[in-house]
């Protein structure tokens, strides 16, 4: 039996230690939640792909809008 895909969201503390925040069931949900968290609680965050045991989305508080925002033409 395969476990459901999980994406764990971590916050990097000033001590450089990662702290678990919450779990999402899809990468899209994890990225949306990461954007919300960064706006509410500015910090550096990471998403862990549990299936592959890899941190896949390092996000620094200064770059979250650039990374997660859809691209659009400026007018």
N, C-alpha and C positions, 0 to 999 in steps of 0.2 A: 504494500500500500504506500503510495507517495503522499508525503505531507504537502499541504497547500503552500504555494509560494509565499514567502514572507519577506518584507523589507523593514528592517529595524532602523529607526531614526535615533541618532546620537548627537549630543551637543559636546563640543570640545570646551572644557573648562579652562580658566586661565592657567591652571597647573599643567595643562596639556593632556590631562586625563579625559578620555571620552566617558560620557555619562548617558545611559540609555534614557530615551524620552518616551517613545511609544512604537507600536508596530502597525504597519499598513499591509494590506493584502495585495496591492498592486503597486508598480513603480509610479504610475500616474497619481494614485492616491498619496503615496509617500512624498512626491514632489509638490503636490498641492498643499499638503500639510506642512511641509518644510517651509514653503513660502509664507503660510500663515504664521508659523512659529517665529520666523525671522522678523516679520513685521511687528509681532507682539512682544517678542523677547529677543532683541538683536544679539546675535552670537554667531559663532562658527558651528555649522552642523555637517553631519555626514549621513549617508544612507548606506546601510549594509545589506547586500544581497545575500540572504541566508543560504540559498541553494548553492551558490558558488563561493561562499565565505570570503567575499571581497567587498571592501568599501568602494562604491561605484560613483557616488555623487558627493565630492567634497564641496561645500558651499561656504564661502566666507560672507559675513554679514554685509560687506560692502558690495558684493557681486550678485546677490540673490536676484534682484530685479533683472539684471542683464542675462543671467543664466536661465531663469524660468519664464521671463516675459516673452510672448510671441513677437516675432519681428513684424514691423509695420513701416510703411513709408512715412517719413516725416514731411509735413507740409508747412 
